[in-house]
């Protein structure tokens, strides 16, 4: 029996991979963000998967057996199981805590939560698809509706399952103040400043249009976790799992060490 407990982690950002590790979630997040010679800058988002989960697409038992310390007394940090089409082969029931890692290794755990109150009346929102797609998309669909649309109703820009979040953007202000100035290139970095108000305005004016791609480039590494609205969603067909993001006051009071790293 191994001297270190083994964990199964699904990395969602910056890459998609299923990994076996003998590091705790906090150790894994720190290692992956600042301790690995292959990735040592930028955010990391991962979710722990029940170590007893099995799917014929993965050789989980084989890689669990290979995950043993190479140096006595030192846990094996990572053993990659799969790096392609991973999320679509994970049952949502096997998902445990979701972890948000800052650029300097701070790790915040998020729990599954009720998402009912986030399905309010139709209005324009801005979604960042994180895994496996990376598009920035404006939509007048509520989060659970958006997830269902991407994974069950569109073939051209969809996927079997998706992990995404919503940005906290004042849509009305973006549409009203859509001029580009030398000192202001829009509310989001790495996004063409004319695309955002154009997409929002188009969705407001055309009731038949439900989504509008704003950018093909992933934006998550350029914005703070403070820009996240509500939390993160896993969607696949009609199934949705939500992980609530604490508000700034809650982070300050209960997760101050992580909050100070933002």
ABEGO torsion letter per residue (X at the ends): XBABBBBBBBBAOABBBBBBBABBAAAAAAAAAAABAABABEBBBBBBBBAABBBAABBAAAAAAABBBABBGBBBABBBABABGAAAABBAAABBBBBBBBAAGBBBBBBBBBAAAAABBBBBBBBBBAOABABBBBBABBAAAAAAAAAAABAAABBABBBBBBBBBBAAAAAABABBBAABAEABBGBBAAAAAAAAAAAAABAABABBBABABBAAAABBAAABBGEBBBBBEABBBBBBBBBAAAAAAABAAAAAAX
